[in-house]
Amino acid sequence: MKLLMSPASPFVRKVRVLLREANLLDIVEEVDVSTSPLASNPTVVAANPTGKIPALLRDDGPALYDSRVITRYLDDHANAGLYPPARVWDVLTLEATADAIMEATVLITYEARLRPADKQFDGWTDAQWGKATRAVSAINDRWMSQLSGPLDMGQISVGCALGYLDLRHDARGWRNGNATLAEWYAQFAQRDSMLATAP
């Protein structure tokens, strides 16, 4: 199998962390591609009509896309247990919350990098940041017991979301008012899989 990816994408990073935690690097090749919302890579479009990464090329079926689909597939393939049945709804909700942080903050990045300055809208950017900060606060206030349990895909997703905040939006200070989550992330970021996938 081949993973179409770019190291800076937090959605890609989720999959790359899973590959390392589930010992799948011997059967999934990471293929770095250059693509953007304004110039989609033809190889990516052939795998995913929306032109988004990650996309997983399989030998025995059509390509899979959307990070949550890929992580569920790979977890099942490796029997890695990152979506434990007894906690699956909590894991999926936490993963969705982390993905919402990624979605909002990637859009902020695109607004600044891809739109001409005279067409950028601060109100829209502030609204996206509001989504991200509410989600970060919710994790800090409601989900720390989940983050402290055995490794699962919710934890990996939160770690990758917070890593992206540090990469692209560190000046906005997501740690303010979220000390418990910040302490958790400081430790989680030291996992070998996180260090190996840091953009």
C-alpha positions as CSV (number, residue, x, y, z in Angstrom):
1,M,0.0,0.0,0.0
2,K,1.0,3.6,-0.5
3,L,0.1,6.6,1.6
4,L,-0.1,9.9,-0.4
5,M,1.0,12.5,2.1
6,S,2.7,15.7,3.0
7,P,4.4,16.0,6.3
8,A,3.0,19.4,7.4
9,S,-0.7,18.1,7.2
10,P,-2.1,17.3,10.6
11,F,-4.5,14.9,9.0
12,V,-1.6,13.1,7.3
13,R,0.3,13.1,10.6
14,K,-2.5,11.1,12.3
15,V,-2.1,8.3,9.8
16,R,1.7,8.4,10.0
17,V,1.6,8.2,13.8
18,L,-0.7,5.2,13.5
19,L,1.6,3.5,11.0
20,R,4.4,3.7,13.6
21,E,2.3,2.7,16.6
22,A,0.9,-0.3,14.7
23,N,4.2,-1.3,13.1
24,L,2.8,-1.0,9.6
25,L,5.8,0.8,7.9
26,D,6.9,-2.4,6.3
27,I,3.6,-2.7,4.3
28,V,2.7,1.0,3.8
29,E,5.0,3.2,1.8
30,E,4.8,6.9,2.5
31,V,4.8,8.9,-0.7
32,D,5.4,12.7,-0.3
33,V,3.4,14.7,-2.8
34,S,3.1,18.4,-3.4
35,T,-0.5,19.6,-3.6
36,S,-2.7,22.5,-2.6
37,P,-6.3,23.6,-2.8
38,L,-5.5,25.8,-5.7
39,A,-3.3,23.3,-7.6
40,S,-4.3,19.7,-6.8
41,N,-1.7,17.1,-7.7
42,P,-3.0,14.8,-10.5
43,T,-1.9,11.6,-8.6
44,V,-3.9,12.8,-5.5
45,V,-7.0,13.6,-7.6
46,A,-6.8,10.2,-9.2
47,A,-7.0,8.7,-5.7
48,N,-9.4,11.2,-4.2
49,P,-11.6,13.3,-6.4
50,T,-11.6,16.2,-3.9
51,G,-7.8,16.4,-4.3
52,K,-7.2,16.2,-0.5
53,I,-4.6,14.2,1.4
54,P,-4.1,11.7,2.9
55,A,-5.1,9.1,0.5
56,L,-4.3,5.4,0.8
57,L,-3.7,3.4,-2.4
58,R,-4.5,-0.2,-1.9
59,D,-3.6,-3.2,-4.1
60,D,-6.9,-5.0,-3.6
61,G,-9.4,-2.2,-3.9
62,P,-10.1,1.5,-4.6
63,A,-8.1,4.2,-2.8
64,L,-9.3,5.2,0.7
65,Y,-9.5,8.8,1.7
66,D,-10.4,11.0,4.7
67,S,-8.0,10.4,7.6
68,R,-10.7,8.9,9.8
69,V,-11.5,6.3,7.1
70,I,-7.8,5.5,6.6
71,T,-7.1,5.2,10.4
72,R,-10.0,2.9,10.9
73,Y,-9.0,0.7,8.0
74,L,-5.4,0.5,9.1
75,D,-6.3,-0.2,12.7
76,D,-8.5,-3.0,11.6
77,H,-5.8,-4.3,9.2
78,A,-3.2,-4.4,12.0
79,N,-5.6,-5.4,14.8
80,A,-4.0,-2.5,16.7
81,G,-6.8,-1.8,19.1
82,L,-6.8,2.0,18.7
83,Y,-10.6,2.0,18.4
84,P,-11.4,-0.2,21.5
85,P,-15.0,-1.4,21.3
86,A,-15.7,-0.6,25.0
87,R,-14.8,3.0,24.4
88,V,-15.3,3.5,20.7
89,W,-17.9,6.3,20.9
90,D,-15.7,8.3,23.2
91,V,-12.7,7.7,21.0
92,L,-14.6,8.7,17.8
93,T,-16.0,11.8,19.5
94,L,-12.6,12.9,20.7
95,E,-11.1,12.2,17.3
96,A,-13.9,14.3,15.7
97,T,-13.1,17.1,18.1
98,A,-9.4,17.0,17.2
99,D,-10.3,16.9,13.5
100,A,-12.5,20.0,14.0
101,I,-9.5,21.8,15.5
102,M,-7.4,20.8,12.5
103,E,-10.1,21.8,10.0
104,A,-10.5,25.3,11.4
105,T,-6.9,26.0,11.8
106,V,-5.9,24.7,8.4
107,L,-8.5,27.0,6.9
108,I,-6.9,29.9,8.8
109,T,-3.6,28.9,7.3
110,Y,-5.0,28.8,3.8
111,E,-6.7,32.2,4.3
112,A,-3.3,33.8,5.1
113,R,-1.3,31.9,2.5
114,L,-3.6,31.5,-0.5
115,R,-5.9,34.5,-0.5
116,P,-4.7,37.9,-1.7
117,A,-4.4,40.3,1.3
118,D,-7.2,42.6,0.1
119,K,-9.6,39.6,0.1
120,Q,-8.8,38.2,3.5
121,F,-11.6,38.6,6.1
122,D,-10.5,38.9,9.8
123,G,-14.0,38.1,11.0
124,W,-14.0,34.8,9.3
125,T,-10.5,34.0,10.6
126,D,-11.6,34.9,14.1
127,A,-14.6,32.7,13.8
128,Q,-12.4,29.7,12.8
129,W,-10.1,30.4,15.7
130,G,-13.1,30.5,18.0
131,K,-14.1,27.0,16.9
132,A,-10.6,25.8,17.6
133,T,-10.3,27.4,21.0
134,R,-13.7,26.1,22.1
135,A,-12.7,22.6,21.1
136,V,-9.3,22.9,22.9
137,S,-11.1,24.1,26.1
138,A,-13.6,21.3,25.9
139,I,-10.8,18.7,25.7
140,N,-9.1,20.3,28.7
141,D,-12.3,20.5,30.7
142,R,-14.0,17.2,29.8
143,W,-11.7,14.7,28.2
144,M,-8.6,14.4,30.3
145,S,-9.5,11.1,31.7
146,Q,-9.8,9.7,28.2
147,L,-6.4,11.2,27.3
148,S,-4.9,9.5,30.3
149,G,-6.0,6.0,29.4
150,P,-4.5,3.4,27.1
151,L,-3.3,4.8,23.7
152,D,-6.2,5.2,21.2
153,M,-6.9,7.1,18.1
154,G,-8.5,10.0,20.0
155,Q,-5.3,10.6,21.8
156,I,-3.3,10.5,18.6
157,S,-5.7,12.9,16.9
158,V,-5.5,15.4,19.8
159,G,-1.7,15.2,19.8
160,C,-1.6,15.9,16.1
161,A,-4.0,18.8,16.3
162,L,-2.1,20.4,19.1
163,G,1.2,19.9,17.2
164,Y,-0.4,21.7,14.2
165,L,-1.3,24.6,16.5
166,D,2.3,24.8,17.6
167,L,3.5,24.6,14.0
168,R,1.2,27.3,12.4
169,H,-0.5,29.2,15.2
170,D,1.8,29.1,18.2
171,A,1.5,32.9,18.7
172,R,-2.2,32.6,19.4
173,G,-1.4,30.8,22.7
174,W,-3.7,27.8,22.8
175,R,-2.1,26.8,26.2
176,N,-3.6,29.8,27.9
177,G,-6.3,28.5,30.3
178,N,-5.6,24.9,29.3
179,A,-2.7,24.0,31.6
180,T,-3.8,20.4,32.1
181,L,-4.0,19.7,28.4
182,A,-0.7,21.5,27.8
183,E,1.0,19.3,30.4
184,W,-0.5,16.1,28.8
185,Y,0.7,17.3,25.4
186,A,4.2,18.0,26.6
187,Q,4.5,14.3,27.5
188,F,2.6,12.9,24.6
189,A,4.7,14.8,22.1
190,Q,7.8,12.8,23.3
191,R,6.4,9.5,22.0
192,D,8.7,8.1,19.4
193,S,5.9,8.1,16.8
194,M,5.3,11.8,17.4
195,L,9.0,12.7,17.3
196,A,9.4,10.8,14.0
197,T,6.5,12.6,12.3
198,A,7.1,16.1,13.5
199,P,6.9,18.4,10.5
